Amino acid sequence: MKITGAQKGVRLDSLTVSWHSGWPGGMEKKVIAAAAAFLFLYVAPFAFAIPIQIDLGPSGVNFGVRQVSFPAPDVQFQGQSIALDFTFQNAEFIRLFTQTTSFDIDLFLRINNAPSPQAFVGTEYLTDKLGAALGPLVNVSAFPVTNAANQVVGTDFFAIPLITTVAPVDIYGIHLDLTLPDSLGFGFGNGTFGAITLDGNIFGVGIPSRMIAPDVPFPKPNPGLSGKAR
């Protein structure tokens, strides 16, 4: 199951985030505030893992963008490799339907004291209920995030996942390996909030007590009913 990325973009607390496109023909980037992009390559084995739980919000079928926030990890840039393991609270999951033709993930993290873009290297994959990978590693692209004064204050990590399981498929986690720059005094801001943006033409968010239909994202019309009162 290969999923392409739809053109998209978000605005976070007056921060300008670049837009990305993963449709066939190559990734495009429409920059709102001028910034350079860095392409992620292979990442070295990580030094330590950071578990992060996030709340995906209410159950239901989503058409387009859903964004959730989380307390950002406190990590200083010392050239080390780390793993960010995102899991979902209350046994939540993301369901990709057979009608899901585009789906991508953005991770935004603030950088404290950042006067200029930082270079990162990393890969990503999605996980099932048991924590196993749903597909191969994919490279991640990093885009600087600027404020209204064109100052770089964070990084947007973008990836289009590859899933080898036949749809419909449920996603229970996001695994991201990062090799950080060696930059004394810089790091992901302590006490700040990060954000994950899910974007797809159609996908579901569910919890066990309110299961989404296996692969019926739209209610089927009842031919015996009409719009006229009987």
N, CA, C and O of each residue as an XYZ file, in Angstrom:
920
protein
N       0.859     -1.191      0.000
C       0.000      0.000      0.000
C       0.887      1.230      0.000
O       1.477      1.578      1.023
N       0.982      1.884     -1.138
C       1.794      3.086     -1.225
C       0.891      4.298     -1.165
O      -0.072      4.394     -1.926
N       1.185      5.209     -0.285
C       0.339      6.361     -0.062
C       1.098      7.605     -0.446
O       2.240      7.799     -0.028
N       0.478      8.437     -1.230
C       1.123      9.685     -1.609
C       0.725     10.786     -0.657
O      -0.224     10.634      0.113
N       1.440     11.889     -0.702
C       1.157     12.991      0.207
C       0.446     14.117     -0.495
O       0.853     14.540     -1.577
N      -0.609     14.603      0.109
C      -1.363     15.710     -0.472
C      -0.723     17.032     -0.105
O      -0.095     17.154      0.947
N      -0.878     18.013     -0.962
C      -0.337     19.341     -0.675
C      -1.021     19.893      0.555
O      -2.237     19.765      0.696
N      -0.266     20.503      1.444
C      -0.828     20.868      2.723
C       0.023     21.896      3.424
O       1.118     22.226      2.968
N      -0.479     22.406      4.537
C       0.288     23.346      5.342
C      -0.504     23.748      6.560
O      -1.731     23.655      6.559
N       0.171     24.193      7.599
C      -0.487     24.602      8.827
C       0.185     25.848      9.361
O       1.298     26.195      8.965
N      -0.513     26.517     10.271
C       0.052     27.667     10.933
C      -0.017     27.426     12.428
O      -1.099     27.169     12.955
N       1.086     27.501     13.112
C       1.178     27.160     14.519
C       1.585     28.388     15.323
O       2.728     28.839     15.248
N       0.626     28.934     16.105
C       0.949     30.052     16.988
C       1.724     31.148     16.267
O       2.773     31.586     16.738
N       1.217     31.578     15.152
C       1.829     32.629     14.346
C       3.158     32.216     13.726
O       3.926     33.074     13.289
N       3.443     30.913     13.680
C       4.656     30.426     13.023
C       4.317     30.022     11.602
O       3.264     29.430     11.361
N       5.177     30.326     10.677
C       4.936     29.996      9.287
C       5.589     28.669      8.955
O       6.793     28.497      9.144
N       4.792     27.726      8.459
C       5.269     26.393      8.122
C       5.173     26.211      6.616
O       4.174     26.587      6.003
N       6.210     25.637      6.021
C       6.217     25.408      4.583
C       5.183     24.369      4.191
O       4.771     23.551      5.013
N       4.769     24.403      2.939
C       3.830     23.429      2.405
C       4.594     22.387      1.614
O       5.626     22.684      1.012
N       4.077     21.145      1.619
C       4.783     20.044      0.977
C       3.856     19.321      0.013
O       2.639     19.325      0.197
N       4.416     18.712     -0.994
C       3.633     17.900     -1.917
C       4.403     16.637     -2.229
O       5.574     16.697     -2.603
N       3.739     15.463     -2.076
C       4.413     14.211     -2.368
C       3.794     13.479     -3.534
O       4.012     12.279     -3.696
N       3.027     14.177     -4.348
C       2.419     13.522     -5.498
C       3.497     13.097     -6.492
O       4.586     13.669     -6.506
N       3.198     12.088     -7.330
C       4.185     11.658     -8.323
C       4.701     12.838     -9.128
O       3.950     13.728     -9.525
N       6.018     12.816     -9.355
C       6.634     13.930    -10.039
C       7.593     14.660     -9.142
O       8.307     15.565     -9.574
N       7.605     14.258     -7.880
C       8.567     14.858     -6.965
C       7.914     15.705     -5.902
O       6.780     16.159     -6.052
N       8.650     15.913     -4.820
C       8.147     16.742     -3.735
C       8.346     18.209     -4.067
O       9.412     18.620     -4.525
N       7.307     18.987     -3.831
C       7.385     20.417     -4.048
C       7.318     21.121     -2.707
O       6.896     20.540     -1.707
N       7.731     22.360     -2.695
C       7.690     23.129     -1.458
C       7.376     24.572     -1.794
O       8.165     25.237     -2.465
N       6.245     25.063     -1.342
C       5.880     26.450     -1.519
C       6.195     27.170     -0.229
O       5.541     26.939      0.788
N       7.172     28.026     -0.256
C       7.667     28.639      0.962
C       6.898     29.920      1.239
O       6.793     30.791      0.376
N       6.366     30.028      2.439
C       5.696     31.247      2.854
C       6.718     32.226      3.400
O       6.683     33.414      3.081
N       7.625     31.729      4.220
C       8.751     32.535      4.697
C      10.007     31.850      4.200
O      10.161     30.643      4.385
N      10.921     32.600      3.565
C      12.073     31.996      2.899
C      12.862     31.122      3.837
O      13.207     31.537      4.943
N      13.156     29.889      3.393
C      13.930     28.955      4.208
C      14.450     27.857      3.302
O      13.863     27.582      2.255
N      15.539     27.231      3.695
C      16.121     26.128      2.933
C      15.631     24.817      3.510
O      15.276     24.749      4.687
N      15.607     23.774      2.692
C      15.146     22.458      3.127
C      16.324     21.510      3.200
O      17.294     21.620      2.450
N      16.206     20.565      4.137
C      17.243     19.561      4.300
C      16.610     18.193      4.096
O      15.582     17.889      4.702
N      17.219     17.360      3.242
C      16.711     16.015      3.007
C      17.386     15.046      3.957
O      18.611     15.019      4.077
N      16.561     14.243      4.635
C      17.088     13.269      5.563
C      17.659     12.074      4.817
O      17.102     11.627      3.814
N      18.772     11.564      5.317
C      19.396     10.374      4.758
C      19.304      9.246      5.771
O      18.454      9.286      6.661
N      20.153      8.250      5.654
C      20.145      7.133      6.596
C      20.571      7.597      7.983
O      21.489      8.404      8.131
N      19.889      7.074      8.992
C      20.200      7.474     10.362
C      20.949      6.367     11.082
O      20.645      5.187     10.911
N      21.922      6.752     11.882
C      22.708      5.789     12.652
C      21.866      5.206     13.775
O      20.840      5.786     14.129
N      22.270      4.068     14.349
C      21.529      3.504     15.472
C      21.366      4.533     16.582
O      22.303      5.252     16.927
N      20.152      4.587     17.135
C      19.873      5.630     18.109
C      20.490      5.307     19.455
O      20.702      4.145     19.802
N      20.777      6.373     20.213
C      21.412      6.211     21.517
C      20.385      5.898     22.591
O      20.650      5.078     23.470
N      19.226      6.528     22.541
C      18.200      6.253     23.533
C      16.838      6.597     22.958
O      16.726      7.397     22.029
N      15.789      5.975     23.529
C      14.429      6.166     23.027
C      13.652      7.068     23.975
O      13.825      7.004     25.192
N      12.799      7.905     23.410
C      11.956      8.813     24.178
C      10.503      8.466     23.874
O      10.032      8.747     22.772
N       9.767      7.857     24.829
C       8.356      7.548     24.587
C       7.493      8.794     24.785
O       7.676      9.531     25.754
N       6.562      9.026     23.873
C       5.660     10.180     23.949
C       4.248      9.698     23.634
O       4.007      9.131     22.569
N       3.314      9.922     24.557
C       1.919      9.570     24.323
C       1.137     10.805     23.902
O       1.294     11.877     24.487
N       0.300     10.652     22.891
C      -0.511     11.772     22.424
C      -1.973     11.354     22.341
O      -2.291     10.180     22.151
N      -2.852     12.336     22.488
C      -4.291     12.125     22.383
C      -4.730     12.543     20.985
O      -4.581     13.706     20.609
N      -5.270     11.605     20.216
C      -5.667     11.888     18.843
C      -6.976     12.658     18.744
O      -7.335     13.131     17.666
N      -7.693     12.788     19.859
C      -8.950     13.520     19.812
C     -10.133     12.603     19.590
O     -10.005     11.385     19.719
N     -11.298     13.176     19.253
C     -12.527     12.391     19.143
C     -12.494     11.393     17.996
O     -11.824     11.608     16.985
N     -13.231     10.292     18.168
C     -13.338      9.278     17.120
C     -14.158      9.816     15.950
O     -15.020     10.681     16.108
N     -13.861      9.273     14.777
C     -14.633      9.647     13.604
C     -13.803      9.558     12.349
O     -12.607      9.269     12.390
N     -14.457      9.809     11.230
C     -13.800      9.820      9.921
C     -13.326     11.230      9.631
O     -14.067     12.196      9.814
N     -12.091     11.341      9.178
C     -11.460     12.638      8.947
C     -11.205     12.831      7.450
O     -10.679     11.944      6.778
N     -11.586     13.996      6.947
C     -11.334     14.350      5.555
C     -10.389     15.551      5.562
O     -10.834     16.683      5.747
N      -9.096     15.317      5.363
C      -8.150     16.426      5.369
C      -7.218     16.377      6.560
O      -6.603     15.347      6.835
N      -7.112     17.508      7.278
C      -6.087     17.685      8.305
C      -6.654     17.490      9.704
O      -7.750     17.956     10.018
N      -5.883     16.790     10.541
C      -6.136     16.737     11.990
C      -4.807     17.007     12.683
O      -3.795     16.380     12.371
N      -4.820     17.947     13.629
C      -3.588     18.332     14.325
C      -3.756     18.137     15.827
O      -4.782     18.496     16.404
N      -2.718     17.554     16.455
C      -2.730     17.333     17.903
C      -1.406     17.833     18.478
O      -0.375     17.804     17.806
N      -1.448     18.288     19.722
C      -0.245     18.799     20.366
C       0.195     17.875     21.489
O      -0.568     17.016     21.932
N       1.438     18.054     21.951
C       1.995     17.224     23.010
C       3.156     17.979     23.657
O       3.763     18.831     23.009
N       3.478     17.686     24.922
C       4.652     18.307     25.554
C       5.928     17.855     24.848
O       6.178     16.657     24.720
N       6.723     18.801     24.397
C       7.933     18.471     23.642
C       9.001     17.886     24.560
O       9.061     18.245     25.736
N       9.847     16.987     24.045
C      10.944     16.441     24.859
C      12.016     17.500     25.084
O      12.202     18.402     24.268
N      12.712     17.372     26.203
C      13.816     18.281     26.528
C      15.110     17.596     26.116
O      15.632     16.755     26.848
N      15.630     17.955     24.941
C      16.816     17.312     24.398
C      17.761     18.374     23.871
O      17.364     19.215     23.064
N      19.006     18.343     24.318
C      20.023     19.256     23.813
C      20.760     18.616     22.639
O      20.934     17.398     22.593
N      21.189     19.451     21.691
C      21.854     18.944     20.491
C      23.339     18.726     20.767
O      24.105     19.678     20.917
N      23.730     17.447     20.831
C      25.121     17.088     21.105
C      25.639     16.082     20.079
O      26.588     15.348     20.355
N      25.023     16.045     18.904
C      25.445     15.113     17.871
C      24.993     13.686     18.103
O      25.445     12.776     17.408
N      24.107     13.472     19.070
C      23.670     12.117     19.406
C      22.498     11.692     18.529
O      21.887     12.511     17.842
N      22.196     10.389     18.567
C      21.038      9.840     17.872
C      19.977      9.454     18.895
O      20.286      8.879     19.938
N      18.731      9.774     18.587
C      17.625      9.457     19.488
C      16.497      8.826     18.693
O      16.469      8.913     17.465
N      15.570      8.193     19.394
C      14.354      7.669     18.784
C      13.164      8.289     19.499
O      13.119      8.299     20.729
N      12.214      8.797     18.758
C      10.959      9.293     19.308
C       9.882      8.255     19.007
O       9.564      7.995     17.846
N       9.325      7.663     20.065
C       8.287      6.641     19.915
C       6.948      7.227     20.335
O       6.665      7.353     21.526
N       6.130      7.584     19.362
C       4.812      8.129     19.630
C       3.788      6.999     19.676
O       3.680      6.203     18.744
N       3.037      6.945     20.781
C       1.898      6.042     20.879
C       0.675      6.877     21.238
O       0.796      8.043     21.615
N      -0.498      6.271     21.117
C      -1.739      7.015     21.268
C      -2.444      6.621     22.557
O      -2.506      5.441     22.901
N      -2.971      7.603     23.266
C      -3.637      7.366     24.535
C      -4.945      6.597     24.335
O      -5.548      6.627     23.263
N      -5.365      5.906     25.405
C      -6.663      5.222     25.450
C      -6.837      4.204     24.329
O      -7.946      3.978     23.845
N      -5.709      3.583     23.917
C      -5.736      2.565     22.857
C      -6.286      3.105     21.543
O      -6.843      2.347     20.749
N      -6.138      4.394     21.308
C      -6.586      4.989     20.046
C      -5.762      4.448     18.879
O      -4.662      3.930     19.065
N      -6.307      4.578     17.692
C      -5.604      4.155     16.493
C      -6.063      5.008     15.317
O      -7.099      5.671     15.369
N      -5.260      4.971     14.252
C      -5.602      5.635     13.000
C      -5.913      4.547     11.983
O      -5.119      3.624     11.803
N      -7.050      4.643     11.320
C      -7.412      3.635     10.323
C      -7.338      4.236      8.921
O      -7.955      5.262      8.636
N      -6.561      3.568      8.044
C      -6.497      3.939      6.637
C      -7.422      3.005      5.862
O      -7.299      1.783      5.947
N      -8.338      3.585      5.114
C      -9.325      2.815      4.369
C      -8.802      2.471      2.968
O      -7.757      2.968      2.548
N      -9.532      1.629      2.261
C      -9.165      1.359      0.879
C      -9.297      2.622      0.029
O      -8.638      2.754     -1.003
N     -10.155      3.550      0.468
C     -10.313      4.813     -0.245
C      -9.227      5.830      0.105
O      -9.182      6.910     -0.485
N      -8.348      5.497      1.063
C      -7.273      6.415      1.446
C      -6.181      6.370      0.378
O      -5.453      5.385      0.258
N      -6.080      7.440     -0.383
C      -5.085      7.504     -1.457
C      -3.953      8.470     -1.134
O      -2.922      8.460     -1.807
N      -4.131      9.301     -0.115
C      -3.046     10.195      0.303
C      -3.041     10.279      1.820
O      -4.086     10.435      2.452
N      -1.844     10.173      2.397
C      -1.704     10.267      3.853
C      -0.260     10.607      4.169
O       0.655      9.917      3.718
N      -0.049     11.667      4.943
C       1.302     12.006      5.358
C       1.288     12.573      6.767
O       0.233     12.884      7.317
N       2.476     12.701      7.339
C       2.624     13.090      8.740
C       3.659     14.195      8.848
O       4.749     14.101      8.285
N       3.303     15.245      9.580
C       4.238     16.315      9.930
C       4.442     16.317     11.434
O       3.484     16.194     12.198
N       5.688     16.457     11.856
C       6.024     16.625     13.268
C       6.715     17.973     13.432
O       7.748     18.226     12.813
N       6.142     18.837     14.268
C       6.752     20.138     14.529
C       7.351     20.164     15.936
O       6.686     19.801     16.906
N       8.613     20.597     16.041
C       9.279     20.767     17.330
C       9.973     22.119     17.356
O      10.668     22.492     16.410
N       9.778     22.848     18.450
C      10.471     24.122     18.616
C      11.940     23.896     18.949
O      12.304     22.901     19.577
N      12.778     24.836     18.519
C      14.201     24.828     18.855
C      14.498     26.077     19.675
O      14.228     27.194     19.233
N      15.052     25.888     20.862
C      15.335     27.046     21.698
C      16.575     27.793     21.189
O      17.545     27.176     20.751
N      16.529     29.101     21.253
C      17.661     29.975     20.891
C      18.130     29.787     19.453
O      19.294     30.044     19.147
N      17.241     29.344     18.569
C      17.692     29.006     17.216
C      17.735     30.242     16.315
O      16.683     30.772     15.957
N      18.928     30.711     15.943
C      19.006     31.842     15.025
C      19.069     31.422     13.565
O      18.918     32.264     12.681
N      19.290     30.138     13.290
C      19.442     29.670     11.926
C      19.042     28.199     11.852
O      18.977     27.524     12.879
N      18.774     27.694     10.642
C      18.365     26.295     10.514
C      19.425     25.336     11.052
O      20.627     25.582     10.950
N      18.944     24.249     11.620
C      19.825     23.188     12.096
C      19.692     21.991     11.156
O      18.616     21.745     10.611
N      20.777     21.252     10.966
C      20.769     20.090     10.078
C      20.413     18.831     10.871
O      20.955     18.588     11.949
N      19.504     18.045     10.324
C      19.074     16.807     10.967
C      19.168     15.659      9.967
O      19.159     15.874      8.755
N      19.260     14.435     10.491
C      19.241     13.220      9.685
C      18.273     12.259     10.356
O      18.304     12.116     11.578
N      17.403     11.589      9.579
C      16.457     10.691     10.230
C      15.600      9.870      9.296
O      15.569     10.103      8.088
N      14.897      8.895      9.878
C      13.965      8.030      9.165
C      12.730      7.814     10.025
O      12.715      8.142     11.212
N      11.687      7.253      9.402
C      10.414      7.065     10.104
C       9.718      5.811      9.608
O       9.873      5.416      8.453
N       8.941      5.181     10.503
C       8.006      4.140     10.090
C       6.835      4.129     11.056
O       6.935      4.642     12.171
N       5.723      3.542     10.627
C       4.526      3.429     11.450
C       4.461      2.035     12.051
O       5.051      1.098     11.513
N       3.738      1.887     13.178
C       3.704      0.609     13.878
C       2.270      0.120     14.082
O       1.315      0.897     14.095
N       2.160     -1.215     14.242
C       0.858     -1.817     14.502
C       0.612     -1.937     15.999
O       1.346     -1.367     16.807
N      -0.430     -2.687     16.361
C      -0.829     -2.801     17.768
C       0.261     -3.428     18.631
O       0.341     -3.146     19.826
N       1.102     -4.276     18.036
C       2.166     -4.957     18.774
C       3.495     -4.205     18.705
O       4.499     -4.667     19.249
N       3.504     -3.062     18.045
C       4.733     -2.282     17.932
C       5.605     -2.659     16.752
O       6.709     -2.136     16.606
N       5.117     -3.576     15.892
C       5.890     -3.990     14.716
C       5.708     -2.977     13.591
O       4.661     -2.339     13.482
N       6.734     -2.836     12.758
C       6.677     -1.890     11.653
C       5.644     -2.325     10.618
O       5.566     -3.503     10.267
N       4.851     -1.371     10.131
C       3.860     -1.634      9.098
C       4.444     -1.506      7.695
O       3.769     -1.802      6.709
N       5.682     -1.070      7.607
C       6.329     -0.906      6.312
C       7.786     -0.566      6.510
O       8.259     -0.510      7.645
N       8.508     -0.338      5.425
C       9.942     -0.045      5.521
C      10.195      1.375      6.017
O       9.298      2.218      6.052
N      11.453      1.607      6.401
C      11.871      2.958      6.776
C      11.720      3.899      5.584
O      11.969      3.523      4.439
N      11.310      5.116      5.877
C      11.285      6.159      4.847
C      12.114      7.336      5.338
O      12.147      7.633      6.532
N      12.783      8.004      4.403
C      13.530      9.202      4.761
C      12.579     10.338      5.105
O      11.465     10.422      4.588
N      13.043     11.201      5.984
C      12.249     12.334      6.436
C      12.918     13.607      5.961
O      14.145     13.703      5.932
N      12.112     14.578      5.592
C      12.625     15.891      5.213
C      12.399     16.864      6.355
O      11.378     16.795      7.040
N      13.347     17.772      6.564
C      13.242     18.769      7.626
C      13.178     20.160      7.013
O      14.004     20.516      6.173
N      12.184     20.950      7.443
C      11.998     22.295      6.935
C      12.020     23.279      8.095
O      11.319     23.070      9.084
N      12.804     24.343      8.000
C      12.805     25.351      9.067
C      11.434     26.005      9.211
O      10.721     26.201      8.227
N      11.081     26.334     10.427
C       9.836     27.032     10.729
C      10.197     28.422     11.246
O      11.029     28.557     12.143
N       9.577     29.446     10.685
C       9.914     30.823     11.049
C       8.714     31.536     11.641
O       7.564     31.153     11.422
N       9.013     32.592     12.401
C       7.947     33.435     12.926
C       7.744     34.638     12.001
O       8.311     34.692     10.910
N       6.932     35.598     12.446
C       6.612     36.746     11.594
C       7.842     37.587     11.267
O       7.854     38.299     10.262
N       8.881     37.512     12.108
C      10.115     38.274     11.874
C      11.135     37.476     11.055
O      12.294     37.875     10.938
N      10.695     36.352     10.493
C      11.558     35.489      9.683
C      12.713     34.897     10.488
O      13.789     34.645      9.947
N      12.483     34.676     11.781
C      13.467     34.027     12.645
C      13.118     32.552     12.753
O      11.960     32.200     12.979
N      14.109     31.693     12.594
C      13.869     30.254     12.691
C      13.678     29.869     14.155
O      14.563     30.078     14.985
N      12.525     29.311     14.455
C      12.201     28.965     15.843
C      11.891     27.476     16.016
O      11.609     27.033     17.129
N      11.939     26.713     14.946
C      11.642     25.291     15.066
C      11.867     24.573     13.759
O      12.328     25.158     12.779
N      11.532     23.287     13.756
C      11.707     22.449     12.565
C      10.465     21.616     12.336
O       9.862     21.101     13.278
N      10.089     21.490     11.075
C       8.958     20.678     10.655
C       9.511     19.423      9.990
O      10.147     19.510      8.940
N       9.274     18.253     10.593
C       9.746     16.979     10.064
C       8.596     16.340      9.276
O       7.516     16.108      9.819
N       8.837     16.062      8.012
C       7.778     15.615      7.106
C       8.130     14.275      6.475
O       9.262     14.061      6.041
N       7.144     13.367      6.428
C       7.375     12.057      5.808
C       6.089     11.530      5.195
O       4.995     11.780      5.699
N       6.238     10.799      4.105
C       5.137     10.068      3.489
C       5.376      8.589      3.778
O       6.294      8.004      3.202
N       4.590      7.969      4.643
C       4.868      6.585      5.039
C       4.601      5.594      3.915
O       3.756      5.824      3.050
N       5.341      4.480      3.947
C       5.098      3.350      3.065
C       4.551      2.209      3.918
O       5.173      1.811      4.903
N       3.399      1.690      3.542
C       2.743      0.631      4.306
C       2.575     -0.581      3.404
O       1.980     -0.485      2.331
N       3.098     -1.719      3.838
C       3.044     -2.936      3.031
C       1.794     -3.770      3.328
O       1.469     -4.679      2.565
N       1.090     -3.474      4.422
C      -0.135     -4.194      4.759
C      -1.279     -3.726      3.863
O      -1.398     -2.537      3.566
N      -2.115     -4.663      3.436
C      -3.251     -4.325      2.585
C      -4.299     -3.576      3.400
O      -4.609     -3.960      4.527
N      -4.841     -2.507      2.823
C      -5.878     -1.718      3.496
C      -7.185     -2.509      3.576
O      -7.446     -3.359      2.724
N      -8.013     -2.233      4.602
C      -7.816     -1.230      5.652
C      -6.750     -1.662      6.657
O      -6.581     -2.851      6.926
N      -6.037     -0.687      7.205
C      -4.958     -0.974      8.145
C      -5.034      0.016      9.302
O      -5.366      1.187      9.116
N      -4.719     -0.476     10.504
C      -4.755      0.363     11.706
C      -3.346      0.713     12.154
O      -2.472     -0.153     12.201
N      -3.125      1.973     12.480
C      -1.832      2.486     12.927
C      -1.922      2.791     14.414
O      -2.824      3.506     14.852
N      -0.991      2.250     15.191
C      -0.996      2.452     16.644
C       0.202      3.248     17.135
O       0.303      3.534     18.328
N       1.110      3.608     16.240
C       2.268      4.366     16.695
C       3.079      4.916     15.538
O       2.925      4.495     14.392
N       3.950      5.872     15.861
C       4.861      6.506     14.904
C       6.257      6.445     15.498
O       6.477      6.924     16.610
N       7.196      5.869     14.779
C       8.577      5.752     15.250
C       9.474      6.616     14.381
O       9.479      6.489     13.157
N      10.229      7.491     15.022
C      11.109      8.415     14.310
C      12.516      8.322     14.884
O      12.712      8.545     16.078
N      13.497      7.996     14.044
C      14.905      8.001     14.432
C      15.545      9.293     13.939
O      15.410      9.649     12.768
N      16.237      9.991     14.826
C      16.876     11.250     14.464
C      18.326     11.269     14.915
O      18.640     10.854     16.031
N      19.200     11.747     14.059
C      20.556     12.105     14.456
C      20.600     13.627     14.550
O      20.350     14.332     13.572
N      20.918     14.115     15.734
C      20.841     15.547     16.011
C      22.151     16.241     15.661
O      23.201     15.600     15.644
N      22.105     17.530     15.385
C      23.345     18.276     15.138
C      24.135     18.450     16.427
O      23.587     18.319     17.522
N      25.396     18.738     16.298
C      26.244     19.031     17.460
C      26.320     20.546     17.591
O      27.206     21.185     17.025
N      25.374     21.117     18.350
C      25.242     22.574     18.456
C      25.065     22.952     19.919
O      23.964     22.862     20.463
N      26.141     23.372     20.547
C      26.111     23.729     21.958
C      25.111     24.855     22.206
O      25.115     25.869     21.508
N      24.260     24.664     23.205
C      23.291     25.688     23.575
C      21.964     25.595     22.852
O      21.047     26.364     23.139
N      21.845     24.652     21.906
C      20.598     24.498     21.160
C      19.949     23.165     21.515
O      20.621     22.222     21.933
N      18.645     23.104     21.343
C      17.924     21.875     21.605
C      16.446     22.072     21.382
O      15.993     23.176     21.081
N      15.680     20.975     21.532
C      14.233     21.088     21.493
C      13.796     21.736     22.794
O      14.181     21.292     23.876
N      13.001     22.774     22.693
C      12.706     23.628     23.838
C      12.030     22.924     24.993
O      11.024     22.240     24.805
N      12.571     23.083     26.179
C      11.987     22.543     27.397
C      10.755     23.357     27.766
O      10.784     24.588     27.743
N       9.660     22.655     28.111
C       8.443     23.341     28.512
C       7.588     23.835     27.367
O       6.584     24.510     27.598
N       7.957     23.520     26.141
C       7.164     23.933     24.991
C       6.303     22.769     24.506
O       6.397     21.649     25.009
N       5.476     23.060     23.531
C       4.615     22.026     22.970
C       4.978     21.786     21.505
O       5.246     22.722     20.752
N       4.980     20.513     21.124
C       5.136     20.151     19.733
C       3.767     19.850     19.140
O       2.751     19.904     19.833
N       3.754     19.534     17.853
C       2.487     19.229     17.187
C       2.712     18.176     16.118
O       3.734     18.171     15.432
N       1.740     17.286     15.988
C       1.707     16.320     14.899
C       0.498     16.628     14.039
O      -0.617     16.771     14.541
N       0.728     16.729     12.739
C      -0.351     16.981     11.787
C      -0.516     15.759     10.898
O       0.421     15.341     10.218
N      -1.715     15.190     10.911
C      -2.079     14.083     10.038
C      -2.882     14.661      8.879
O      -3.803     15.450      9.093
N      -2.542     14.278      7.667
C      -3.224     14.828      6.502
C      -3.481     13.729      5.488
O      -2.545     13.067      5.038
N      -4.726     13.532      5.127
C      -5.069     12.530      4.135
C      -6.413     12.838      3.508
O      -7.198     13.610      4.060
N      -6.680     12.246      2.372
C      -7.980     12.488      1.741
C      -9.108     11.906      2.584
O     -10.200     12.472      2.641
N      -8.844     10.770      3.244
C      -9.803     10.191      4.181
C      -9.077      9.203      5.081
O      -8.310      8.370      4.599
N      -9.316      9.291      6.387
C      -8.793      8.327      7.349
C      -9.655      8.405      8.600
O     -10.383      9.376      8.809
N      -9.563      7.370      9.430
C     -10.373      7.328     10.642
C      -9.517      7.394     11.887
O      -8.343      7.021     11.874
N     -10.120      7.874     12.968
C      -9.512      7.843     14.299
C     -10.507      7.150     15.210
O     -11.678      7.529     15.255
N     -10.049      6.129     15.943
C     -10.975      5.366     16.759
C     -10.396      4.936     18.082
O      -9.188      5.013     18.309
N     -11.283      4.479     18.960
C     -10.918      3.856     20.229
C     -11.754      2.585     20.335
O     -12.796      2.478     19.688
N     -11.305      1.601     21.154
C     -12.016      0.321     21.197
C     -13.502      0.428     21.510
O     -14.297     -0.350     20.983
N     -13.896      1.387     22.364
C     -15.301      1.494     22.741
C     -16.157      2.147     21.658
O     -17.385      2.082     21.709
N     -15.492      2.789     20.658
C     -16.222      3.413     19.556
C     -15.505      3.068     18.257
O     -14.874      3.916     17.625
N     -15.619      1.812     17.881
C     -14.890      1.327     16.718
C     -15.419      1.959     15.440
O     -16.622      2.163     15.282
N     -14.499      2.267     14.530
C     -14.882      2.707     13.207
C     -15.262      1.477     12.393
O     -14.699      0.401     12.595
N     -16.215      1.629     11.475
C     -16.543      0.516     10.589
C     -15.284      0.067      9.866
O     -14.462      0.903      9.492
N     -15.111     -1.252      9.659
C     -13.861     -1.768      9.080
C     -13.417     -1.042      7.815
O     -12.239     -0.717      7.666
N     -14.359     -0.786      6.900
C     -13.959     -0.093      5.679
C     -15.171      0.553      5.004
O     -15.331      0.471      3.786
N     -16.015      1.190      5.805
C     -17.188      1.889      5.281
C     -17.151      3.305      5.836
O     -17.873      3.613      6.785
N     -16.316      4.178      5.258
C     -16.169      5.519      5.810
C     -17.378      6.415      5.613
O     -17.520      7.413      6.320
N     -18.263      6.081      4.660
C     -19.454      6.903      4.435
C     -20.689      6.081      4.770
O     -20.727      4.889      4.465
N     -21.713      6.690      5.398
C     -22.978      5.965      5.580
C     -23.637      5.721      4.233
O     -23.733      6.633      3.411
N     -24.095      4.486      4.003
C     -24.724      4.165      2.730
C     -26.156      4.694      2.714
O     -26.885      4.527      3.692
N     -26.571      5.333      1.609
C     -27.936      5.852      1.544
C     -28.956      4.729      1.543
O     -28.709      3.658      0.988
N     -30.095      4.970      2.160
C     -31.176      4.007      2.207
C     -32.138      4.307      1.043
O     -32.789      5.351      1.038
N     -32.229      3.411      0.073
C     -33.050      3.707     -1.098
C     -34.537      3.854     -0.767
O     -35.300      4.393     -1.568
N     -34.951      3.375      0.416
C     -36.351      3.475      0.783
C     -36.734      4.798      1.385
O     -37.909      5.028      1.672
N     -35.748      5.701      1.591
C     -36.033      6.986      2.190
C     -35.825      8.083      1.177
O     -34.998      7.942      0.276
N     -36.538      9.149      1.301
C     -36.365     10.320      0.449
C     -36.334     11.550      1.329
O     -36.498     11.464      2.546
N     -36.124     12.686      0.709
C     -36.067     13.916      1.479
C     -37.449     14.447      1.812
O     -37.549     15.438      2.536
N     -38.529     13.831      1.317
C     -39.882     14.321      1.572
C     -40.480     13.621      2.788
O     -40.245     12.435      3.016
N     -41.251     14.368      3.556
C     -41.920     13.804      4.726
C     -43.010     12.869      4.253
O     -43.695     13.116      3.261
N     -43.149     11.763      5.015
C     -44.166     10.767      4.645
C     -45.307     10.844      5.645
O     -46.278     10.096      5.533
